């Protein structure tokens, strides 16, 4: 805790300083221990760490979906997970990737602008070999451009990946990403000026025994309209909302087809086991806990729901519902509530 000086001590200190009696050589400014944060005006930070964390959470979902979809498409073990999420300039991103490589330009409708999905050549040729019926070997020349047929094959892979991107972004926006074109030379994929800030999601990818990187580059200009939604509060509130409402209709629809036992309880009686064993067709058992004309209960599952009267429809035993048991909660069994009298055989 900092010591608070009294007024007399302050006066003595000022007098000592003015007279030159104090030793100021050992004086240390109060703020000298503060750390100075360097700010680079050439690459201004436009996205907070919390927003980058939200982007990372979104693409962890994307990585899980892509792991499943690519494993099914390639019929090989695929592992994808988020390695890092960084903010840098587009020029720095272009310089960090090899030439040639696989660059898919993606339209981020309804957001304005394009993004870029870059797939490492080692992963690209491994996928192509698997789809051509091989074992995923990439022993050939990786430092070459894709042929027209190989580009068509990779387009199918990228389109499937875009479906996972849309699913991962559902909590923030109804994104409809569309494949535009494939470039192999980064110089021909100038979607924004070189000094423009971008968010780079780097995904470590392993297909079989081959390892490499996938990079998803999103310019800040694309994210700007939704940057306010890239917060933990918005993200988790959206997750809770969708969890409670999105699947409610599906759950109700599935419950409609669930079979339940409906049992009419006509009364009970206790009998010795000897009497039970001696019962024969035509014997009459007197039920002491219910009188003739009194309603009996109809249970659904193990819950008593309705009052009913026993009777016959044709040659079949049946019950007719006469009312609802009052102690049942209002929404406890909404789908089986009845209007008027209903008969169950």
C-alpha positions as a Markdown table, in Angstrom:
| # | Residue | x | y | z |
|---|---|---|---|---|
| 1 | Unk | 0.0 | 0.0 | 0.0 |
| 2 | Unk | 1.3 | 3.5 | -0.8 |
| 3 | Unk | 2.1 | 5.7 | 2.2 |
| 4 | Unk | 0.1 | 8.9 | 2.4 |
| 5 | Unk | 2.2 | 12.0 | 3.6 |
| 6 | Unk | 0.8 | 14.5 | 6.1 |
| 7 | Unk | 0.8 | 18.2 | 5.3 |
| 8 | Unk | 3.8 | 18.8 | 7.6 |
| 9 | Unk | 5.8 | 16.1 | 5.8 |
| 10 | Unk | 4.9 | 17.6 | 2.5 |
| 11 | Unk | 6.1 | 21.1 | 3.7 |
| 12 | Unk | 9.3 | 19.6 | 5.0 |
| 13 | Unk | 9.9 | 17.8 | 1.7 |
| 14 | Unk | 9.3 | 21.0 | -0.3 |
| 15 | Unk | 11.7 | 23.0 | 2.0 |
| 16 | Unk | 14.4 | 20.4 | 1.6 |
| 17 | Unk | 14.1 | 20.3 | -2.2 |
| 18 | Unk | 14.2 | 24.2 | -2.4 |
| 19 | Unk | 17.3 | 24.4 | -0.1 |
| 20 | Unk | 19.1 | 21.6 | -2.0 |
| 21 | Unk | 19.5 | 19.4 | 1.0 |
| 22 | Unk | 17.7 | 16.4 | -0.5 |
| 23 | Unk | 19.4 | 13.8 | -2.6 |
| 24 | Unk | 17.5 | 13.8 | -6.0 |
| 25 | Unk | 20.0 | 11.6 | -7.7 |
| 26 | Unk | 18.2 | 8.5 | -6.4 |
| 27 | Unk | 14.8 | 9.9 | -7.4 |
| 28 | Unk | 12.7 | 7.4 | -9.4 |
| 29 | Unk | 9.6 | 8.7 | -11.2 |
| 30 | Unk | 6.4 | 7.0 | -10.1 |
| 31 | Unk | 5.4 | 6.0 | -13.6 |
| 32 | Unk | 8.8 | 4.7 | -14.6 |
| 33 | Unk | 7.7 | 1.1 | -14.1 |
| 34 | Unk | 4.9 | 1.3 | -16.6 |
| 35 | Unk | 5.2 | -0.7 | -19.8 |
| 36 | Unk | 5.1 | 1.2 | -23.0 |
| 37 | Unk | 3.0 | -0.4 | -25.7 |
| 38 | Unk | 4.4 | 0.1 | -29.2 |
| 39 | Unk | 1.8 | 1.1 | -31.8 |
| 40 | Unk | 2.5 | 0.6 | -35.4 |
| 41 | Unk | 0.5 | 3.0 | -37.6 |
| 42 | Unk | 1.3 | 1.0 | -40.7 |
| 43 | Unk | -0.6 | -2.0 | -39.4 |
| 44 | Unk | -3.3 | -0.7 | -37.0 |
| 45 | Unk | -5.0 | -3.2 | -34.8 |
| 46 | Unk | -8.7 | -3.2 | -35.6 |
| 47 | Unk | -9.9 | -6.3 | -33.8 |
| 48 | Unk | -9.6 | -7.0 | -30.1 |
| 49 | Unk | -8.3 | -10.1 | -28.5 |
| 50 | Unk | -11.8 | -11.0 | -27.4 |
| 51 | Unk | -13.1 | -10.8 | -31.0 |
| 52 | Unk | -10.1 | -12.9 | -32.2 |
| 53 | Unk | -11.1 | -15.5 | -29.6 |
| 54 | Unk | -14.6 | -15.6 | -30.9 |
| 55 | Unk | -13.3 | -16.1 | -34.4 |
| 56 | Unk | -11.2 | -19.0 | -33.1 |
| 57 | Unk | -14.3 | -20.6 | -31.4 |
| 58 | Unk | -16.2 | -20.3 | -34.7 |
| 59 | Unk | -13.5 | -22.0 | -36.6 |
| 60 | Unk | -13.0 | -24.8 | -34.0 |
| 61 | Unk | -16.5 | -25.8 | -35.0 |
| 62 | Unk | -15.5 | -25.5 | -38.7 |
| 63 | Unk | -12.5 | -27.7 | -38.0 |
| 64 | Unk | -14.6 | -30.4 | -36.4 |
| 65 | Unk | -17.1 | -30.4 | -39.3 |
| 66 | Unk | -14.3 | -30.4 | -41.9 |
| 67 | Unk | -12.6 | -33.3 | -40.2 |
| 68 | Unk | -15.8 | -35.4 | -40.5 |
| 69 | Unk | -16.7 | -34.3 | -44.1 |
| 70 | Unk | -13.2 | -34.8 | -45.6 |
| 71 | Unk | -12.8 | -38.1 | -43.8 |
| 72 | Unk | -16.0 | -39.3 | -45.5 |
| 73 | Unk | -15.1 | -37.8 | -48.9 |
| 74 | Unk | -11.5 | -39.0 | -49.0 |
| 75 | Unk | -12.1 | -42.3 | -47.1 |
| 76 | Unk | -9.1 | -41.6 | -45.1 |
| 77 | Unk | -8.3 | -40.4 | -41.6 |
| 78 | Unk | -8.3 | -36.6 | -41.7 |
| 79 | Unk | -7.5 | -34.3 | -38.7 |
| 80 | Unk | -8.1 | -30.6 | -38.8 |
| 81 | Unk | -7.7 | -28.2 | -35.8 |
| 82 | Unk | -7.2 | -24.5 | -35.3 |
| 83 | Unk | -3.5 | -23.6 | -34.9 |
| 84 | Unk | -3.8 | -19.9 | -34.5 |
| 85 | Unk | -5.9 | -16.8 | -35.3 |
| 86 | Unk | -3.9 | -13.7 | -36.1 |
| 87 | Unk | -4.3 | -10.1 | -37.4 |
| 88 | Unk | -1.8 | -9.0 | -40.0 |
| 89 | Unk | -1.6 | -7.2 | -43.4 |
| 90 | Unk | -2.7 | -8.9 | -46.6 |
| 91 | Unk | 0.9 | -8.5 | -47.9 |
| 92 | Unk | 2.3 | -10.4 | -45.0 |
| 93 | Unk | -0.1 | -13.2 | -45.6 |
| 94 | Unk | 0.8 | -13.4 | -49.3 |
| 95 | Unk | 4.5 | -13.5 | -48.5 |
| 96 | Unk | 4.0 | -16.4 | -46.0 |
| 97 | Unk | 2.5 | -18.9 | -48.4 |
| 98 | Unk | 4.4 | -20.9 | -51.1 |
| 99 | Unk | 4.2 | -20.4 | -54.9 |
| 100 | Unk | 2.5 | -22.1 | -56.6 |
| 101 | Unk | -0.2 | -23.1 | -54.1 |
| 102 | Unk | -4.0 | -23.6 | -54.1 |
| 103 | Unk | -5.8 | -20.4 | -53.5 |
| 104 | Unk | -9.6 | -20.5 | -53.6 |
| 105 | Unk | -11.3 | -17.0 | -53.9 |
| 106 | Unk | -14.6 | -17.1 | -52.0 |
| 107 | Unk | -17.5 | -14.7 | -52.2 |
| 108 | Unk | -18.7 | -14.0 | -48.7 |
| 109 | Unk | -22.3 | -13.1 | -49.5 |
| 110 | Unk | -24.2 | -11.3 | -47.9 |
| 111 | Unk | -21.1 | -9.6 | -46.7 |
| 112 | Unk | -19.3 | -7.4 | -49.2 |
| 113 | Unk | -16.0 | -8.6 | -50.5 |
| 114 | Unk | -14.1 | -11.9 | -50.9 |
| 115 | Unk | -12.0 | -14.1 | -48.7 |
| 116 | Unk | -9.2 | -16.6 | -49.6 |
| 117 | Unk | -8.8 | -20.2 | -48.6 |
| 118 | Unk | -5.3 | -21.5 | -49.1 |
| 119 | Unk | -4.4 | -25.2 | -49.1 |
| 120 | Unk | -0.8 | -26.3 | -48.7 |
| 121 | Unk | 0.4 | -28.1 | -51.9 |
| 122 | Unk | 1.3 | -31.3 | -49.9 |
| 123 | Unk | -2.3 | -31.5 | -48.7 |
| 124 | Unk | -3.7 | -30.6 | -52.1 |
| 125 | Unk | -1.8 | -33.4 | -54.0 |
| 126 | Unk | -2.6 | -35.9 | -51.2 |
| 127 | Unk | -6.3 | -35.2 | -51.6 |
| 128 | Unk | -6.1 | -35.4 | -55.3 |
| 129 | Unk | -4.3 | -38.8 | -55.1 |
| 130 | Unk | -6.9 | -40.1 | -52.7 |
| 131 | Unk | -9.8 | -39.0 | -55.0 |
| 132 | Unk | -8.1 | -40.6 | -58.0 |
| 133 | Unk | -8.0 | -43.9 | -56.2 |
| 134 | Unk | -4.5 | -43.8 | -54.8 |
| 135 | Unk | -3.2 | -44.1 | -51.2 |
| 136 | Unk | -2.6 | -40.4 | -50.7 |
| 137 | Unk | 1.1 | -40.5 | -51.7 |
| 138 | Unk | 2.7 | -37.2 | -52.7 |
| 139 | Unk | 6.1 | -38.4 | -53.8 |
| 140 | Unk | 5.9 | -36.6 | -57.2 |
| 141 | Unk | 6.6 | -32.9 | -58.0 |
| 142 | Unk | 4.7 | -30.7 | -55.6 |
| 143 | Unk | 6.2 | -27.5 | -57.0 |
| 144 | Unk | 3.9 | -27.2 | -60.0 |
| 145 | Unk | 0.5 | -25.7 | -60.9 |
| 146 | Unk | -2.6 | -27.8 | -61.0 |
| 147 | Unk | -3.9 | -29.2 | -64.2 |
| 148 | Unk | -7.4 | -28.4 | -65.4 |
| 149 | Unk | -8.7 | -31.8 | -64.2 |
| 150 | Unk | -7.0 | -31.4 | -60.8 |
| 151 | Unk | -8.5 | -28.0 | -60.4 |
| 152 | Unk | -12.0 | -29.5 | -61.1 |
| 153 | Unk | -11.3 | -32.1 | -58.5 |
| 154 | Unk | -10.2 | -29.5 | -55.9 |
| 155 | Unk | -13.2 | -27.4 | -56.7 |
| 156 | Unk | -15.4 | -30.2 | -55.4 |
| 157 | Unk | -13.4 | -30.5 | -52.2 |
| 158 | Unk | -13.6 | -26.7 | -51.6 |
| 159 | Unk | -17.3 | -26.5 | -52.2 |
| 160 | Unk | -17.8 | -29.2 | -49.5 |
| 161 | Unk | -15.5 | -27.1 | -47.2 |
| 162 | Unk | -17.6 | -24.0 | -47.8 |
| 163 | Unk | -20.7 | -25.8 | -46.5 |
| 164 | Unk | -18.8 | -26.3 | -43.2 |
| 165 | Unk | -17.9 | -22.6 | -43.1 |
| 166 | Unk | -21.5 | -21.6 | -43.5 |
| 167 | Unk | -22.5 | -24.0 | -40.6 |
| 168 | Unk | -19.8 | -22.6 | -38.3 |
| 169 | Unk | -20.8 | -19.0 | -38.9 |
| 170 | Unk | -24.5 | -19.7 | -38.2 |
| 171 | Unk | -24.4 | -18.1 | -34.7 |
| 172 | Unk | -23.2 | -14.8 | -36.1 |
| 173 | Unk | -24.7 | -14.5 | -39.6 |
| 174 | Unk | -26.5 | -16.5 | -42.3 |
| 175 | Unk | -23.4 | -16.7 | -44.5 |
| 176 | Unk | -23.7 | -18.0 | -48.0 |
| 177 | Unk | -20.1 | -18.5 | -49.2 |
| 178 | Unk | -19.7 | -19.2 | -52.9 |
| 179 | Unk | -16.7 | -20.5 | -54.8 |
| 180 | Unk | -15.4 | -18.0 | -57.3 |
| 181 | Unk | -12.1 | -19.4 | -58.8 |
| 182 | Unk | -8.9 | -21.1 | -58.1 |
| 183 | Unk | -5.5 | -19.3 | -58.4 |
| 184 | Unk | -2.2 | -20.9 | -58.1 |
| 185 | Unk | -0.1 | -17.7 | -58.0 |
| 186 | Unk | -0.7 | -15.5 | -54.9 |
| 187 | Unk | 0.1 | -12.4 | -57.1 |
| 188 | Unk | -3.1 | -13.0 | -59.0 |
| 189 | Unk | -5.3 | -13.1 | -55.9 |
| 190 | Unk | -5.2 | -9.5 | -54.8 |
| 191 | Unk | -8.7 | -9.3 | -53.2 |
| 192 | Unk | -7.7 | -6.2 | -51.1 |
| 193 | Unk | -4.8 | -3.7 | -51.1 |
| 194 | Unk | -1.5 | -5.0 | -49.7 |
| 195 | Unk | -1.6 | -2.9 | -46.5 |
| 196 | Unk | -5.2 | -3.8 | -45.6 |
| 197 | Unk | -5.6 | -5.7 | -42.3 |
| 198 | Unk | -6.9 | -9.3 | -42.5 |
| 199 | Unk | -7.8 | -12.0 | -40.0 |
| 200 | Unk | -5.8 | -15.2 | -40.7 |
| 201 | Unk | -7.2 | -18.5 | -39.4 |
| 202 | Unk | -4.4 | -21.1 | -39.6 |
| 203 | Unk | -5.6 | -24.7 | -39.5 |
| 204 | Unk | -3.2 | -27.6 | -39.0 |
| 205 | Unk | -4.4 | -30.4 | -41.4 |
| 206 | Unk | -3.3 | -34.0 | -41.6 |
| 207 | Unk | -4.6 | -36.4 | -44.3 |
| 208 | Unk | -3.3 | -39.9 | -43.7 |
| 209 | Unk | 0.4 | -39.5 | -43.1 |
| 210 | Unk | 0.7 | -36.2 | -44.9 |
| 211 | Unk | 0.7 | -32.9 | -42.9 |
| 212 | Unk | 0.2 | -29.3 | -43.9 |
| 213 | Unk | -1.7 | -26.1 | -43.4 |
| 214 | Unk | -4.9 | -24.6 | -44.5 |
| 215 | Unk | -5.2 | -20.8 | -44.2 |
| 216 | Unk | -8.5 | -19.0 | -44.2 |
| 217 | Unk | -7.8 | -15.3 | -44.9 |
| 218 | Unk | -10.7 | -12.8 | -44.2 |
| 219 | Unk | -10.2 | -9.1 | -44.8 |
| 220 | Unk | -11.3 | -6.7 | -42.1 |
| 221 | Unk | -13.5 | -4.9 | -44.7 |
| 222 | Unk | -15.5 | -8.1 | -44.9 |
| 223 | Unk | -15.8 | -8.5 | -41.2 |
| 224 | Unk | -16.5 | -4.8 | -40.4 |
| 225 | Unk | -20.4 | -5.0 | -40.6 |
| 226 | Unk | -20.5 | -7.9 | -38.1 |
| 227 | Unk | -17.5 | -7.0 | -35.9 |
| 228 | Unk | -19.8 | -6.0 | -33.1 |
| 229 | Unk | -21.2 | -9.5 | -33.0 |
| 230 | Unk | -17.8 | -11.0 | -32.5 |
| 231 | Unk | -18.0 | -10.9 | -28.7 |
| 232 | Unk | -18.3 | -13.6 | -26.1 |
| 233 | Unk | -21.5 | -12.1 | -24.8 |
| 234 | Unk | -23.2 | -12.1 | -28.2 |
| 235 | Unk | -21.8 | -15.5 | -29.1 |
| 236 | Unk | -22.9 | -17.4 | -25.9 |
| 237 | Unk | -26.3 | -15.6 | -25.8 |
| 238 | Unk | -26.9 | -16.8 | -29.5 |
| 239 | Unk | -25.8 | -20.3 | -28.6 |
| 240 | Unk | -28.3 | -20.5 | -25.7 |
| 241 | Unk | -31.1 | -19.0 | -27.8 |
| 242 | Unk | -30.6 | -21.4 | -30.7 |
| 243 | Unk | -30.4 | -24.3 | -28.3 |
| 244 | Unk | -33.8 | -23.5 | -26.8 |
| 245 | Unk | -35.7 | -22.6 | -30.0 |
| 246 | Unk | -34.0 | -24.0 | -33.1 |
| 247 | Unk | -34.6 | -27.7 | -32.3 |
| 248 | Unk | -37.9 | -27.3 | -30.5 |
| 249 | Unk | -40.0 | -28.1 | -33.6 |
| 250 | Unk | -37.9 | -31.1 | -34.4 |
| 251 | Unk | -38.2 | -32.4 | -30.8 |
| 252 | Unk | -42.0 | -32.0 | -30.9 |
| 253 | Unk | -42.2 | -33.8 | -34.2 |
| 254 | Unk | -40.1 | -36.7 | -32.9 |
| 255 | Unk | -42.3 | -37.0 | -29.8 |
| 256 | Unk | -45.4 | -37.3 | -32.0 |
| 257 | Unk | -44.3 | -40.7 | -33.1 |
| 258 | Unk | -43.3 | -42.1 | -29.7 |
| 259 | Unk | -45.5 | -45.1 | -28.5 |
| 260 | Unk | -46.9 | -44.8 | -25.0 |
| 261 | Unk | -48.9 | -47.3 | -23.0 |
| 262 | Unk | -52.4 | -46.2 | -22.2 |
| 263 | Unk | -53.9 | -48.2 | -19.3 |
| 264 | Unk | -57.4 | -47.9 | -17.8 |
| 265 | Unk | -57.2 | -48.7 | -14.1 |
| 266 | Unk | -60.6 | -50.5 | -13.3 |
| 267 | Unk | -59.6 | -51.1 | -9.7 |
| 268 | Unk | -57.6 | -53.4 | -7.5 |
| 269 | Unk | -58.1 | -56.2 | -5.0 |
| 270 | Unk | -55.8 | -58.3 | -2.9 |
| 271 | Unk | -56.2 | -62.1 | -3.2 |
| 272 | Unk | -54.2 | -65.0 | -1.8 |
| 273 | Unk | -52.1 | -66.8 | -4.3 |
| 274 | Unk | -54.2 | -69.9 | -3.9 |
| 275 | Unk | -57.3 | -68.1 | -5.0 |
| 276 | Unk | -55.5 | -66.6 | -8.0 |
| 277 | Unk | -54.4 | -70.0 | -9.1 |
| 278 | Unk | -57.9 | -71.4 | -8.8 |
| 279 | Unk | -59.6 | -68.7 | -11.0 |
| 280 | Unk | -61.4 | -70.1 | -14.0 |
| 281 | Unk | -63.3 | -68.6 | -16.9 |
| 282 | Unk | -66.6 | -67.1 | -15.8 |
| 283 | Unk | -65.5 | -66.4 | -12.2 |
| 284 | Unk | -66.5 | -63.0 | -10.8 |
| 285 | Unk | -64.0 | -60.8 | -8.9 |
| 286 | Unk | -65.5 | -58.1 | -6.7 |
| 287 | Unk | -63.5 | -54.9 | -6.7 |
| 288 | Unk | -63.9 | -53.2 | -3.3 |
| 289 | Unk | -62.2 | -49.8 | -4.1 |
| 290 | Unk | -64.6 | -48.7 | -6.9 |
| 291 | Unk | -68.3 | -48.5 | -7.2 |
| 292 | Unk | -70.5 | -49.1 | -10.2 |
| 293 | Unk | -70.9 | -45.9 | -12.2 |
| 294 | Unk | -67.9 | -44.2 | -10.7 |
| 295 | Unk | -65.3 | -43.0 | -13.2 |
| 296 | Unk | -62.0 | -44.9 | -13.5 |
| 297 | Unk | -58.6 | -43.4 | -14.3 |
| 298 | Unk | -56.7 | -43.5 | -17.6 |
| 299 | Unk | -52.9 | -43.5 | -17.2 |
| 300 | Unk | -50.5 | -42.6 | -20.0 |
| 301 | Unk | -47.2 | -44.1 | -19.2 |
| 302 | Unk | -47.0 | -44.0 | -15.4 |
| 303 | Unk | -49.0 | -40.8 | -15.1 |
| 304 | Unk | -52.7 | -40.6 | -14.4 |
| 305 | Unk | -54.1 | -38.2 | -16.9 |
| 306 | Unk | -57.9 | -38.6 | -17.5 |
| 307 | Unk | -61.2 | -39.9 | -16.0 |
| 308 | Unk | -63.1 | -42.3 | -18.1 |
| 309 | Unk | -66.0 | -44.8 | -18.1 |
| 310 | Unk | -65.7 | -48.4 | -19.2 |
| 311 | Unk | -67.9 | -49.8 | -22.0 |
| 312 | Unk | -68.0 | -51.8 | -25.2 |
| 313 | Unk | -67.5 | -50.8 | -28.9 |
| 314 | Unk | -68.7 | -53.6 | -31.1 |
| 315 | Unk | -67.1 | -56.7 | -29.7 |
| 316 | Unk | -64.2 | -54.8 | -28.1 |
| 317 | Unk | -63.8 | -53.5 | -24.6 |
| 318 | Unk | -63.3 | -49.7 | -24.6 |
| 319 | Unk | -63.3 | -46.6 | -22.3 |
| 320 | Unk | -64.8 | -43.2 | -22.9 |
| 321 | Unk | -62.8 | -40.1 | -21.6 |
| 322 | Unk | -65.1 | -37.9 | -19.4 |
| 323 | Unk | -62.6 | -35.4 | -18.0 |
| 324 | Unk | -59.1 | -34.4 | -17.2 |
| 325 | Unk | -57.5 | -34.9 | -13.8 |
| 326 | Unk | -57.1 | -31.5 | -12.3 |
| 327 | Unk | -53.7 | -31.9 | -10.6 |
| 328 | Unk | -52.0 | -32.4 | -14.0 |
| 329 | Unk | -49.9 | -29.4 | -15.0 |
| 330 | Unk | -51.3 | -27.3 | -17.9 |
| 331 | Unk | -48.6 | -28.2 | -20.4 |
| 332 | Unk | -47.8 | -31.6 | -18.9 |
| 333 | Unk | -49.6 | -33.5 | -21.8 |
| 334 | Unk | -50.7 | -30.9 | -24.3 |
| 335 | Unk | -50.8 | -33.1 | -27.3 |
| 336 | Unk | -53.2 | -35.6 | -25.8 |
| 337 | Unk | -55.7 | -33.0 | -24.4 |
| 338 | Unk | -59.2 | -33.6 | -25.7 |
| 339 | Unk | -62.1 | -31.5 | -26.8 |
| 340 | Unk | -65.3 | -33.2 | -25.5 |
| 341 | Unk | -65.6 | -37.0 | -25.1 |
| 342 | Unk | -63.2 | -39.4 | -26.8 |
| 343 | Unk | -63.4 | -43.2 | -26.9 |
| 344 | Unk | -60.3 | -45.4 | -26.8 |
| 345 | Unk | -60.5 | -49.1 | -27.6 |
